Amino acid sequence: MPFFRLPAEALTDDMIPDECYLDGDRGVFNVQVESLSNFRKLVPVLTQKYKDGMSGQRTTRTLPF
């Protein structure tokens, strides 16, 4: 699931380990491979917890050119 579907508050949830952040104050998310693999394990739990705040999923997209 893409990050942009999760609401912003999900990325600061206390269940996400500190290793998923670059700094000690949990202000910058670490997008390196090991961090993302740890985060990926939590995505189903975060999805369920924040399902009311998640954005919808499109089935089609029309781009005007």
Rosetta silent file (secondary structure, phi, psi, omega in degrees, C-alpha in Angstrom):
SEQUENCE: MPFFRLPAEALTDDMIPDECYLDGDRGVFNVQVESLSNFRKLVPVLTQKYKDGMSGQRTTRTLPF
SCORE:     score description
SCORE:     0.000 S_00000001
   1 L     0.000  134.573  179.807    0.000    0.000    0.000 S_00000001
   2 L   -68.505  150.393  177.406    1.388    3.425   -0.873 S_00000001
   3 H   -57.302  -37.813 -171.916    2.316    5.889    1.871 S_00000001
   4 H   -67.009  -13.164  176.394   -0.025    8.534    0.475 S_00000001
   5 H   -82.038  -25.021  177.696   -3.106    6.496    1.392 S_00000001
   6 L   -77.958  140.218  174.648   -2.218    6.527    5.105 S_00000001
   7 L   -68.367  155.557 -175.695   -3.156    9.673    7.006 S_00000001
   8 H   -57.197  -36.647 -178.083   -0.193   11.704    8.293 S_00000001
   9 H   -66.061  -21.302  177.632   -0.865   10.819   11.940 S_00000001
  10 H   -67.369  -30.439 -178.629   -0.315    7.136   11.094 S_00000001
  11 H   -77.428   -6.407  176.289    3.341    7.880   10.284 S_00000001
  12 H  -115.972   13.871 -179.279    3.917    9.168   13.817 S_00000001
  13 L   -62.591  143.576 -178.059    2.130    6.327   15.613 S_00000001
  14 L   -65.911  -19.209 -179.913    3.936    5.010   18.695 S_00000001
  15 L   -74.539  -15.719  177.686    3.872    1.431   17.383 S_00000001
  16 L   -77.493  124.626 -177.985    6.383    2.377   14.652 S_00000001
  17 L   -66.715  153.582 -179.496    9.889    1.614   15.977 S_00000001
  18 H   -59.230  -26.036 -179.508   12.457    4.403   16.300 S_00000001
  19 H   -64.822  -15.180  179.265   14.620    2.657   13.679 S_00000001
  20 H   -84.592    1.513 -179.011   12.104    3.793   11.054 S_00000001
  21 E  -121.243  151.637  179.990   13.080    7.443   11.651 S_00000001
  22 L   -79.494  -31.844 -174.484   16.269    9.346   10.854 S_00000001
  23 L  -120.298  167.082 -177.545   16.333   11.471   13.982 S_00000001
  24 L   -69.297  -22.107 -177.735   15.613   10.990   17.669 S_00000001
  25 L   -94.423   11.433  175.098   12.492   13.161   17.712 S_00000001
  26 L    59.083   34.485 -178.489   10.740   11.005   15.070 S_00000001
  27 L   -93.084  -22.267 -177.011   10.354   13.968   12.727 S_00000001
  28 L  -127.114  122.144 -178.768   11.866   12.514    9.550 S_00000001
  29 E   -77.584  135.242  179.464   10.894    9.097    8.210 S_00000001
  30 L   -86.771  120.516 -177.819   13.786    6.915    7.038 S_00000001
  31 L  -105.234   24.505  175.256   13.079    5.528    3.548 S_00000001
  32 L   -80.706  163.302 -169.874   16.094    3.228    3.317 S_00000001
  33 H   -54.677  -50.696 -176.198   15.558   -0.478    2.631 S_00000001
  34 H   -63.802  -42.139  178.927   15.886   -1.852    6.176 S_00000001
  35 H   -63.260  -44.993 -179.753   13.635    0.806    7.658 S_00000001
  36 H   -66.492  -33.905  178.091   10.958    0.297    5.017 S_00000001
  37 H   -68.178  -35.211  174.517   11.010   -3.474    5.463 S_00000001
  38 H   -67.875  -40.095  179.741   10.381   -2.981    9.196 S_00000001
  39 H   -67.708  -37.704 -177.615    7.621   -0.510    8.454 S_00000001
  40 H   -57.174  -33.640  178.855    6.014   -2.815    5.870 S_00000001
  41 H   -65.114  -27.237 -177.731    5.264   -5.347    8.620 S_00000001
  42 H   -90.510  -13.166 -174.547    3.180   -2.713   10.429 S_00000001
  43 H   -56.203  -44.494  178.626    1.201   -1.477    7.429 S_00000001
  44 H   -61.208  -37.133  179.239   -1.736   -3.909    7.872 S_00000001
  45 H   -69.311  -44.029  178.479   -2.096   -2.895   11.528 S_00000001
  46 H   -65.112  -37.854  178.417   -1.836    0.817   10.719 S_00000001
  47 H   -60.657  -44.613  179.426   -4.310    0.407    7.869 S_00000001
  48 H   -67.300  -42.198 -177.375   -6.870   -1.103   10.197 S_00000001
  49 H   -66.546  -37.348 -174.734   -6.241    1.449   12.951 S_00000001
  50 L  -110.996   24.657 -175.227   -6.486    4.497   10.642 S_00000001
  51 H   -61.052  -29.737  179.744   -8.993    3.190    8.077 S_00000001
  52 H   -70.410  -25.574 -178.515  -11.427    6.074    8.701 S_00000001
  53 H   -98.858    1.714 -176.978   -8.800    8.662    7.751 S_00000001
  54 L   -77.910  148.608  176.331   -7.429    6.897    4.689 S_00000001
  55 L   -76.507  159.426 -179.816   -7.881    8.294    1.213 S_00000001
  56 L   -73.331  166.658  178.921   -9.876    6.360   -1.340 S_00000001
  57 L  -112.723  129.466 -178.821   -8.426    4.113   -3.980 S_00000001
  58 L   -81.814  149.145  172.882   -9.062    4.846   -7.654 S_00000001
  59 L  -100.189  -25.983  177.236  -10.003    2.195  -10.146 S_00000001
  60 L  -141.260  163.789  177.255   -9.249    4.398  -13.178 S_00000001
  61 L  -143.259  130.317  177.741   -7.463    7.619  -13.909 S_00000001
  62 L  -113.114  119.010  179.967   -8.059   10.019  -16.779 S_00000001
  63 L  -104.071  121.962  178.491   -5.229   12.419  -17.523 S_00000001
  64 L   -77.995  124.567  177.860   -6.107   15.429  -19.692 S_00000001
  65 L  -117.296    0.000    0.000   -3.470   16.064  -22.368 S_00000001
